[in-house]
Amino acid sequence: MRRRAQRRRASEPLDDGDASASFAALVERAGPARIEFVDVEQAIAKLEPDDKYESALVVLCQSGVPVSSMTVDLLADTGEKAVRIRALAGISGASESHIRELFSVDGADLPRISVVIPSIVSRVEELEICLKSMRDLDYPDYEVILVDNRREIPALDPLPGLIKGRPWMRVVRESRPGISAARNAGVANASGDVIAFTDDDVRVDRRWLRALGARFVLNPALGVVTGLILPAELESPAQVWFERYYGGFGGERSFESVTVEVDPSSQPILRGSRLLARNAAGVLTRRFSIYGVGAFGAGANMAFRRKTLASIGGFDFALGVGTPARGGEDLAALINVLWKGEQLGYEPAAFVLHRHRQEYHELLAQLNAYGLGFTAMLTSLMRRDPRHVLSILAQIPVALKGLTATARERVLGARGETSSSTSGVALYPKSLYRSELMGAPRGPLAYFRSRKFWRDVSSISPSSK
């Protein structure tokens, strides 16, 4: 048997507040996983172990659309793997009729889409991969806008080399820091009726825009459409832990196309605070808090009608990466759209691959920013509309109950694992959850610091360059 320890990244630290021996055991269990896209009708012969991988994240697809996923032990008997795959096919989230309808929309009916990619050009290799995936999108009418959000241009600037040979891409300069400033600058320079957003560490599927555009055509009431986010690789323990901890970014990943709208049965004074999700057949699948909409959307994969984005005033400059608030701008925008009565469409056929943070210290910082950014986002919402104060207070008991359940699931690894052998066994360091919780109390103050930071920066650099 191959020794898994030989495949671990030597740069991973062995002390994060947990006992070193315990942390080492978690590292040992976080082996790299191959990512396999397997069609429903496809044989599973290729799901065999190799010199590097003993497990795989299998993404089951139907007509090229992801419909479910599961972790498969590549050392297991072939028959056992086949049974699990067939069982997975039986509970897949997408319907064949919906997929067929989605990709049957005539190209002439699809809206022009502007793709906006904010970047500080710090991850050149990842940005190169992102831009390559934009070149051959299956879409009749689109443009790509890269927003250069660096405060200063270095002497050795990699950007000209990235631009070279890509005449189909435009670069917009926004020197004022923050992903919200970059996104707003992209929107101001866009010509599309729909504005799609992704990040510079993402690779998009060839039919990404077609799935987004088709949902807008099929559902005219939608103000925003979000899509599925899958991992691009699971090579380091940090990447494996993020996938287990935050798969789907906002919680447990969903493969079912749904339409989300305000629950009309809510009390008038709390109208907008609760949401309903219905699948493609119109069946109610979920009721949940508006502040949990992150389960159906994140900034790496979302698209707005231009008029919808204008109606909410764009993205809050004081939120997001690059500001003291460190995040939350994407969720604030989605919530603002729903709060004003428009609908959100979640479309898994519009999927992208995200490269998770490779190093453990990067993951800790990312989750701390998630906690801080979430409460900063809530502060932004309450400042924008005081009705959010009552809405949030009314949902605190339910939120605390959910938080307790989530804590147990995340610390003990109960969520998303089907093997009984893992029940009650931690799958990642407790410090990940602690890091997120420790960030949350600092969010409100960080938001007001961010507002002052933005005013100071804007007085020096009042406009995009």
C-alpha positions, 0 to 999 in steps of 0.5 A: 500500500502506498504511504499517504504521508509521502503525498502531503505538502511539506509546507503544511503547518502541524500546529493550529491550536489543536494538538499536533498529533491530532492535526497530523492525523487530520492531515493524514486523512486529507489525501488528495482526490482526483476530480472525475466528471462521469456521465450517467450512461458512462462506464466507470472503468476509469475510476481506478486508483493510481500512484497519487490518488486513492479517492475521487470526487465523482461529479455525475453529469447528464448531457454534460450538466452536473447533477450530483457528486460523491466521494468514491474510494478508488480502492473499493471493489469495482462492483461496489463503486458501480452500485454507488454511482447507480444509486447516485444517478437515482437521486440526481437533482437535475431533470432531463426535460429542464436541461433540454429546454435550457439548451434549446433556447434560440441564440437569437433570443439570448441577451448580450452578456458582459463578463466582468472579472475583477483582479489585482493580477497577483495570481498570474497563473490562475488568471491565465487559466481563467482568461483561456476559459473565456476564449471559446464560450458557446455564446453568440454575443458577449464581451469580457472586461478585466478590471485592473484593481491594483493601486499601483502598477509594478515595474515588471507588470505581467498584465500586458503579457496576459492581454497580448493575443486577446483582442476580444478582451477589454481592460478597465482600470480602477485604482480605488481598492476593493472588489466592489469598486472593481465590479462597479467599474466593470458595470459602468463600462459594460454594454450587455443587458446582463452583467455576469461576474466571476473571479480570477481564480475560476475556470468557467464551463464552455456553456456557462453563459448559455445556461445563464442567458437561457434562464433569463429568457425562460424566466423573465421575472428573474433579476439575478441568476447564480450558478454552481461552483465546483472545485478545480482541484483537491490536491492539498489538505487545505483544499480538501478541508475547504471542500468538506467544510464549505462545499458550495461556498454557502453550505451544502452544494445543490444540483437542483435548478430552483427559483427563489422568491420572497415568502408571501405568507410572511407577516407584513412587517417581516415581509422579505425576511423569509424565502421560498425555493421552487424547483423547475417543476414548481414544487416547493423544496425549501423555506429559509431565511433571506440571510442564508441565500449564500447557499444559492449564490456567490460572487464567483458565479452570478449574473444580474440584469443591468436594470436590476443591478442599477435599481439596487445601486450596484455593489456597496463600495465598503464591502468586499475583499480589498476593504477592511470589511473583507467580504459580503458584497456579493451576498448583500447584492443578492439580498437587496435584489430579493428584498425589493421583490425580484426573483433569483434563479439558481442554475447548476448547468451554469457551472464553474471550477474554483481553485481553493486556497492551497495553504492552511494559513490561507484557508484560516484567513479566508474563513476568518474573512467569511465570518467578518464579512458576513456580519459586516454585510448585515450591518450594511443591510441594516444601514440601508433599510432599518427594517432589516434590524427587526428581521434579523432580531426575529430570526436569531432563535432559529439562527442560533439553533442552526448555528449549533447544528452546523457547528456539530456537523462541521466539527464532527464531519457529519455533513456530506459523508455517507460512510458510517465509519466517519460518523463522529470523526473530525474531518478537519481542524476545529480551528477552521470553525473557530477562525470563522466565529472569531471574525464575526464579532468584528464585522460591524466595526470593520464595516464603518472603518471600511466606509471611512477608508473608502471616503479617504481613498476616494478623496485621493483617487475620485475616479477610475483611471 
